[in-house]
């Protein structure tokens, strides 16, 4: 691609999906920069595999827009603009969905994970487990939970971590002061406490799952 384009077309939905997908603002910024440069006829070298994978998929969408603009294919452009964003997938506005899994740094990421978290129920579960009165889970913390699922963690592991912390001597002695919604959105917390709870100890089930 060498010809400079006089426009950049990116939908709000595209931005929202990208923000939700990437774990940090740096990866999102690299992707967005690469998109704007591509529309101007410049190819950006993306070294991070997961960012490159996402960009390469989105490039198919950009090519349709560019072709429709250049050749006056109004019908094709209109079909593109009328694409519906399907809930909890990366299929739209991308032309093709990303692979279900992607190996990054020897860890398999679940890109198209459709598992959803009922954050209100999760909040109630945490409050009930630790006798706390948290009012909300912030958007920033919600994003961290969604990132857990994308990395391949399961909701059952989050549940196990909550239950195991409730039973843990250190947390009991500290009156569960560290057992916050944010605490259970951390990968190191799930890695440490997300092991399966023994059946006889699992007395704290709640219907958030």
C-alpha positions in Angstrom: 0.0 0.0 0.0 1.7 3.2 -1.2 -0.9 5.8 -2.1 -1.7 8.3 0.6 -5.4 8.4 1.5 -7.2 11.6 2.3 -9.4 10.1 5.0 -9.4 7.9 8.1 -12.6 5.9 8.8 -12.9 4.1 12.2 -16.2 3.5 14.0 -16.7 4.1 17.7 -17.5 0.3 18.0 -14.1 -0.4 16.6 -12.4 1.7 19.2 -14.5 0.2 22.0 -13.8 -3.3 21.0 -10.1 -2.6 20.7 -10.0 -0.9 24.2 -11.7 -3.9 25.7 -9.5 -6.4 23.9 -6.1 -4.9 24.8 -4.8 -5.3 28.4 -3.1 -1.9 28.4 -3.2 1.5 26.8 0.3 0.9 25.1 -1.0 -1.9 23.0 -4.2 0.0 22.1 -2.1 3.0 21.2 0.2 1.0 18.9 -2.9 -0.5 17.1 -4.6 2.9 16.7 -1.4 4.5 15.4 -0.9 1.6 12.9 -4.5 2.1 11.7 -4.1 5.8 11.1 -0.8 5.3 9.3 -2.3 2.5 7.1 -5.0 4.9 5.9 -2.2 7.3 5.0 -0.4 4.7 2.9 2.2 3.8 5.5 3.0 0.3 6.9 3.9 0.2 10.5 6.1 -2.7 11.8 4.3 -4.2 14.8 6.6 -6.4 16.9 4.1 -7.5 19.5 2.3 -10.6 18.2 -1.1 -10.1 19.7 -1.2 -6.5 18.5 -0.1 -7.5 15.0 -2.7 -10.3 14.9 -5.5 -7.9 15.8 -4.3 -5.3 13.3 -4.0 -7.8 10.5 -7.6 -8.8 11.0 -8.7 -5.2 11.1 -6.7 -4.5 8.0 -9.3 -6.5 6.0 -12.0 -4.1 7.2 -9.9 -1.0 6.2 -9.2 -2.5 2.7 -13.0 -2.7 2.1 -13.4 0.9 3.2 -10.5 2.1 1.0 -11.7 0.2 -2.1 -15.2 1.4 -1.6 -14.0 5.0 -1.3 -11.6 4.8 -4.3 -13.8 3.0 -6.7 -17.1 4.6 -5.6 -18.6 1.3 -4.5 -21.3 2.9 -2.5 -23.2 -0.3 -2.1 -20.2 -2.1 -0.6 -19.5 0.9 1.7 -23.1 1.0 2.9 -23.0 -2.7 3.7 -19.9 -2.1 5.7 -21.4 0.8 7.7 -24.5 -1.2 8.4 -22.6 -4.2 9.9 -24.1 -5.0 13.3 -21.8 -5.4 16.2 -22.3 -8.9 17.6 -22.2 -9.1 21.4 -19.1 -10.4 23.1 -17.3 -11.4 19.8 -14.6 -9.7 17.7 -16.4 -10.7 14.5 -17.9 -7.3 13.8 -16.8 -4.8 12.8 -13.9 -7.1 11.8 -14.6 -8.9 8.6 -13.4 -12.2 10.0 -13.2 -13.2 13.6 -9.8 -13.8 15.2 -8.7 -17.3 15.9 -10.2 -18.7 19.1 -6.8 -19.0 20.7 -3.4 -17.3 20.2 -0.1 -18.3 21.8 1.8 -15.4 23.2 5.0 -15.8 25.2 4.2 -19.6 25.6 0.8 -18.8 27.0 -2.4 -19.5 25.1 -4.8 -16.5 25.1 -8.5 -17.1 24.5 -9.3 -14.2 22.2 -13.0 -15.1 21.4 -14.0 -16.0 24.9 -17.7 -15.6 25.1 -17.9 -16.2 28.9 -19.5 -13.2 30.6 -19.3 -12.0 34.1 -22.3 -10.8 36.0 -20.5 -8.1 37.9 -23.4 -7.2 40.2 -23.6 -10.9 41.3 -19.9 -11.0 41.7 -19.9 -7.9 43.9 -22.6 -9.5 46.0 -20.6 -12.7 46.3 -17.6 -10.9 47.5 -19.6 -8.8 50.0 -21.3 -11.9 51.3 -18.1 -13.9 51.6 -16.2 -11.3 53.5 -19.0 -9.3 55.2 -18.0 -6.2 53.2 -20.1 -3.4 51.7 -18.5 -2.6 48.4 -20.9 -0.5 46.3 -19.5 -0.9 42.8 -16.8 -2.5 40.7 -15.1 0.2 38.7 -14.8 0.0 34.9 -11.0 -0.3 35.3 -11.4 -3.4 37.5 -14.1 -4.8 35.2 -11.6 -4.6 32.3 -9.1 -6.5 34.4 -11.6 -9.3 35.0 -12.4 -9.5 31.3 -8.7 -9.6 30.6 -8.5 -12.7 32.9 -11.0 -14.5 30.7 -9.1 -13.6 27.6 -5.9 -15.0 29.1 -7.7 -18.3 29.6 -8.7 -18.1 33.2 -12.2 -19.4 34.2 -14.9 -17.9 36.3 -14.6 -21.0 38.5 -11.1 -20.0 39.3 -12.2 -16.6 40.5 -14.8 -18.3 42.7 -12.2 -20.7 44.1 -9.9 -17.8 44.9 -12.6 -16.0 46.8 -13.5 -19.1 48.8 -9.9 -20.1 49.5 -9.2 -16.5 50.7 -12.2 -16.8 53.0 -10.7 -19.9 54.5 -7.1 -18.7 54.5 -5.6 -18.1 58.0 -3.6 -15.0 56.9 -6.7 -13.3 55.5 -8.8 -14.3 58.5 -6.3 -12.8 60.9 -6.2 -9.6 58.8 -10.0 -9.4 58.8 -10.1 -9.8 55.0 -8.9 -6.2 54.5 -7.1 -7.2 51.3 -10.1 -9.1 49.8 -11.4 -6.4 47.5 -13.0 -6.7 44.0 -9.7 -5.4 42.6 -7.7 -8.0 44.5 -9.5 -10.9 42.7 -9.0 -9.3 39.3 -5.2 -9.9 39.5 -3.6 -12.8 37.7 -1.2 -13.4 40.7 -4.2 -13.7 43.0 -5.9 -16.3 40.8 -2.6 -18.1 40.3 -2.1 -18.3 44.1 -5.7 -19.0 45.3 -7.6 -20.2 42.3 -7.0 -23.9 43.0 -10.0 -26.2 43.3 -11.7 -26.0 46.7 -12.2 -29.3 48.6 -15.8 -30.4 48.5 -16.1 -30.5 52.3 -14.9 -26.9 52.5 -17.0 -25.5 49.7 -19.8 -24.1 51.8 -19.8 -20.6 50.3 -21.3 -21.2 46.8 -23.3 -18.3 45.3 -25.2 -18.0 42.1 -22.9 -15.5 40.4 -21.7 -18.1 38.0 
